Amino acid sequence: MSDDLPPDLERLRVVERYLELQLDAVRARIADLTGGGPAAAAAAPEVTWVVELRRTPQGYQPSVLHDPGCFALGGVRTERLSTADAIEALAGPRARLAPCALCTPERQLGVTVDRG
Ligand SMILES: [Zn+2]
């Protein structure tokens, strides 16, 4: 982890978004240069999962994982997760998120989640 990064969540989110936009632009340029062949397909951005943040006395905490197109996401505070991180957050030994009951991301991710 770089010491150049800001310490607070708000600014880290801005940096994260900026880097996502930069990465998208780089991948688009690569796709242009390779004519959209297999290399471009390999460089296509993966589906990014959405974590709903719930307000708690300790601040906003990650709570529920959603498909990016889920209609339950309107107006809620969120952050993004890669597919690998989403699987780990749902079903790994350090599971910390519940799957959304509407968009059922665990099915798309192919993981089994104990809803008890
Ligand atoms: Zn959902």
Residues whose N, C-alpha, C, O or C-beta is under 5 A from the ligand:
A	BS01	ZN	L65 H66 D67 C70 A72 C100 L102 C103
